[in-house]
């Protein structure tokens, strides 16, 4: 899972008018974020082509304000350059897999 800066993320969003991808927002010292990242690693093993990136929310002040992120971990699904869905509850690998499955370009 590639890590992006705020500028790189904004560029990817503006250039993804036709494609969809997901952004995993986290903080380094968040235990729940580490568990979620492990679940996402498992999903990435099953779907290596999944368009998923991660960003440390501490370095995303503009996006945090614009998207009104209320807590981490958070997965944001981007479709056609706009945020479509915010996922705050990461209950299981199966649940995340089913939510992210439509993004897989295999």
C-alpha distance (Angstrom), angle and dihedral (degrees) to the residues before:
residue distance angle dihedral
X1 . . .
X2 3.79 . .
X3 3.81 119.1 .
X4 3.80 116.7 -136.9
X5 3.79 133.8 -164.2
X6 3.79 119.9 -130.7
X7 3.82 91.5 -99.1
X8 3.81 92.5 49.0
X9 3.81 90.7 48.5
X10 3.81 92.5 49.6
X11 3.82 90.0 49.7
X12 3.80 91.6 49.1
X13 3.81 91.5 49.5
X14 3.80 92.8 49.7
X15 3.82 92.2 47.2
X16 3.82 94.9 45.6
X17 3.78 98.1 74.8
X18 3.80 91.2 133.2
X19 3.82 101.0 30.2
X20 3.77 134.3 66.1
X21 3.79 129.8 -141.1
X22 3.80 141.3 160.5
X23 3.81 130.4 -119.9
X24 3.80 121.4 -152.6
X25 3.82 109.4 -151.5
X26 3.80 116.6 -160.7
X27 3.80 146.2 148.3
X28 3.81 121.0 -128.3
X29 3.82 97.4 -122.7
X30 3.81 97.3 44.9
X31 3.81 111.9 112.7
X32 3.80 93.8 -160.7
X33 3.81 88.9 51.7
X34 3.81 89.8 55.5
X35 3.82 90.9 51.6
X36 3.81 90.4 48.5
X37 3.80 91.3 48.6
X38 3.81 89.3 52.6
X39 3.82 89.9 51.7
X40 3.80 89.9 49.4
X41 3.82 90.3 49.5
X42 3.82 88.4 56.4
X43 3.81 90.5 49.6
X44 3.81 90.7 47.8
X45 3.81 88.6 53.8
X46 3.80 89.2 55.8
X47 3.82 94.4 41.6
X48 3.82 108.9 26.7
X49 3.82 92.2 172.4
X50 3.82 92.5 58.1
X51 3.81 108.3 129.9
X52 3.81 97.9 -127.9
X53 3.80 128.6 144.1
X54 3.79 132.4 174.9
X55 3.80 133.1 -139.4
X56 3.78 133.6 -171.8
X57 3.80 103.1 -124.2
X58 3.82 90.7 -148.4
X59 3.81 87.1 74.1
X60 3.83 97.6 44.4
X61 3.84 105.8 76.3
X62 3.82 95.5 148.2
X63 3.80 95.6 46.3
X64 3.81 92.4 43.5
X65 3.82 89.5 56.4
X66 3.80 96.4 41.8
X67 3.81 95.2 46.7
X68 3.83 92.7 37.2
X69 3.82 92.7 -133.2
X70 3.79 106.5 -161.7
X71 3.81 100.8 -173.1
X72 3.78 145.8 -13.0
X73 2.92 142.7 -79.4
X74 3.78 92.6 53.7
X75 3.78 131.1 159.1
X76 3.79 115.4 -157.8
X77 3.78 119.2 -162.4
X78 3.80 111.7 -148.9
X79 3.81 119.6 -158.4
X80 3.80 123.8 178.6
X81 3.81 92.4 -12.6
X82 3.82 94.9 -52.6
X83 3.77 132.4 97.7
X84 3.80 106.8 -106.9
X85 3.78 104.9 174.5
X86 3.80 138.3 11.6
X87 3.80 116.1 -152.9
X88 3.80 114.7 -163.0
X89 3.81 100.4 157.8
X90 3.79 114.3 73.6
X91 3.78 102.1 -178.2
X92 3.80 101.5 158.7
X93 3.79 145.3 -13.5
X94 3.83 88.9 -107.2
X95 3.80 93.0 54.9
X96 3.82 93.0 47.9
X97 3.80 91.3 44.5
X98 3.82 91.5 55.4
X99 3.82 92.1 47.7
X100 3.81 93.3 48.9
X101 3.83 97.2 38.7
X102 3.87 94.7 90.0
X103 3.83 88.8 59.7
X104 3.82 93.6 58.9
X105 3.81 110.1 109.3
X106 3.79 98.6 -161.9
